[in-house]
Amino acid sequence: MSFLGGLFGRRAGRDFRIYYTGDIHGSELCFRKLLRAHEFYAVDAVIVGGDITGKAMLPIVEQPDGTFVARLQGSERRVTAEELPKLEDGIRFNGFYPHRCSPAEHARLDADEDFRRKVFTSVMVEQVARWRAMAAERTNAGLPMFIMPGNDDEFAIDPALEGDGVVNPDGRVVELGPLQMMSCAWANPTPWHSPREEPEEALALRLERMAKALAPGRPTVMNLHCPPFDSSLDMAPKLTPDLRPVTSGGQPVLAPVGSHAVRALIESVQPVLSLHGHIHESRGIAKIGVTTCVNPGSQYSEGRLDGAVVEISGNEVRSCQLVSG
């Protein structure tokens, strides 16, 4: 899965090993790789830190002659019923949702925005439930698996996300082996007005309420989808008011876009580890006080699963490695 894989072997003693990833945005290829990560990296728990759903649905229209037609990357694909499952798998691997429909429903999807959104949400929830069932095979084997939504994920997926041993830790403190973990899917405002974002003041209050449930003195992991402001884990292209990238010398200008509230919480609580995502371009590891902060980045559109393997002993991060596969 990665050229780093040979470096990993389970340590003796009390070390607790975590595999963390996020921002797979509906990529079935990345999700299937994720389901093998625990074996490859010999970890004790898997954590997915948000933005798990895709951004688009691709209609596959049944024709009168029994064939099916879809338009992929500007080209028409026509397949038989026997070839259809392979086409659907290819669509899912690229982070889209295949949807079989009649010509009449396809016309309505084009013409009726409310209907299109309703169908899209239904298809998305169906895939989340299917992924949860796939992940349950690992949890039934004794592997803790935590899958959290992110700011881009609709609230409709939440009921489908948890069950069969899979835990959605968002908004609470949960047990993580010898550790406690506090998780939050929300982010500070973005230019895209995503479902789970709010002003810094509201986000700070949300985080403060959650932090009150932490047991004092116990080693803590924070699973916060949004990275802390000005941490090197939150650098993204600066945008004009009409959402065009700002450039200088032909290169995009980067600026910190993370959350002040998240940074203030980390500085105050000083968890042993803080896990982040959200900003795909800011793959890296940073320190805020004694806290190790990590953002594995994301290249989901290329089918690449970026993650981090972290070993914790007591109140110390013994190692933190960025991995890819």
TASULVEN-V52310 format. One record per residue. N is the residue number from 0. D_LAST is the distance of its C-alpha to the last C-alpha in Angstrom with 2 decimals. Layout:
n->[N	N]
d_last->[D_LAST	D_LAST]
This chain:
n->[0	1	2	3	4	5	6	7	8	9	10	11	12	13	14	15	16	17	18	19	20	21	22	23	24	25	26	27	28	29	30	31	32	33	34	35	36	37	38	39	40	41	42	43	44	45	46	47	48	49	50	51	52	53	54	55	56	57	58	59	60	61	62	63	64	65	66	67	68	69	70	71	72	73	74	75	76	77	78	79	80	81	82	83	84	85	86	87	88	89	90	91	92	93	94	95	96	97	98	99	100	101	102	103	104	105	106	107	108	109	110	111	112	113	114	115	116	117	118	119	120	121	122	123	124	125	126	127	128	129	130	131	132	133	134	135	136	137	138	139	140	141	142	143	144	145	146	147	148	149	150	151	152	153	154	155	156	157	158	159	160	161	162	163	164	165	166	167	168	169	170	171	172	173	174	175	176	177	178	179	180	181	182	183	184	185	186	187	188	189	190	191	192	193	194	195	196	197	198	199	200	201	202	203	204	205	206	207	208	209	210	211	212	213	214	215	216	217	218	219	220	221	222	223	224	225	226	227	228	229	230	231	232	233	234	235	236	237	238	239	240	241	242	243	244	245	246	247	248	249	250	251	252	253	254	255	256	257	258	259	260	261	262	263	264	265	266	267	268	269	270	271	272	273	274	275	276	277	278	279	280	281	282	283	284	285	286	287	288	289	290	291	292	293	294	295	296	297	298	299	300	301	302	303	304	305	306	307	308	309	310	311	312	313	314	315	316	317	318	319	320	321	322	323	324]
d_last->[4.50	4.86	8.30	9.44	9.37	12.86	14.23	14.14	17.15	19.27	22.03	25.62	27.81	27.32	23.89	21.92	18.14	16.26	12.73	13.02	11.48	13.51	14.51	12.75	16.19	16.66	13.53	13.81	10.62	8.72	11.40	11.15	7.58	9.27	12.11	10.53	9.13	12.76	13.28	10.40	11.28	14.94	15.68	18.95	17.99	15.37	16.31	15.44	17.42	18.66	18.68	17.37	19.68	19.78	22.36	24.11	25.70	26.33	29.63	30.10	33.87	35.81	38.52	42.06	41.30	38.49	35.61	32.98	32.24	29.39	28.83	25.32	24.87	28.63	29.09	30.77	29.24	31.75	30.79	32.79	32.52	30.83	28.16	27.65	24.96	22.66	23.39	22.72	19.30	18.47	19.86	17.91	14.53	15.60	16.54	20.24	22.67	24.73	28.35	31.01	34.39	37.86	39.27	41.39	38.52	36.57	39.62	39.85	36.21	37.10	40.36	39.87	37.38	38.09	37.53	34.28	32.97	34.18	32.48	29.18	29.29	30.19	27.33	24.85	26.34	26.25	22.48	22.01	24.35	22.51	19.18	21.22	22.68	19.37	18.35	21.86	21.21	19.06	21.69	24.42	22.97	23.55	20.25	21.06	19.00	19.97	19.17	21.07	22.02	22.02	24.64	23.64	23.96	27.39	29.46	29.95	26.61	27.55	29.67	27.06	24.29	25.98	27.24	26.56	25.39	22.87	24.18	24.31	25.25	26.26	29.67	30.35	29.90	28.33	28.02	24.76	25.78	28.05	27.14	28.14	25.83	27.18	25.23	26.11	24.62	27.18	27.11	29.88	31.13	29.03	30.45	29.13	31.10	28.38	29.51	28.76	30.01	33.31	35.37	34.63	37.80	36.85	33.31	34.92	37.27	34.52	32.59	35.87	36.86	33.63	33.86	37.30	35.79	33.99	35.74	37.16	36.00	33.06	29.59	27.82	24.36	24.44	21.87	23.08	21.24	23.18	22.81	26.04	28.10	28.03	25.40	23.17	20.60	22.60	23.17	23.28	25.35	28.99	30.63	34.20	36.16	35.30	31.53	31.19	29.15	31.46	31.14	32.79	33.11	30.84	27.94	27.04	28.67	26.50	28.08	27.29	27.18	26.30	28.84	31.89	32.36	28.93	29.66	33.15	31.96	29.54	32.36	34.80	32.97	30.77	28.16	26.19	22.88	22.27	19.06	18.78	17.10	19.19	18.99	15.79	16.93	17.62	14.53	16.26	18.28	22.05	25.14	27.96	30.65	29.30	26.39	22.81	21.19	17.51	15.81	11.99	12.66	11.29	10.34	10.70	13.14	10.81	8.71	5.73	5.26	6.66	8.54	11.13	12.56	16.32	19.18	22.61	25.94	28.89	29.01	26.72	23.04	22.65	19.14	16.51	13.19	10.66	7.05	3.79	0.00]
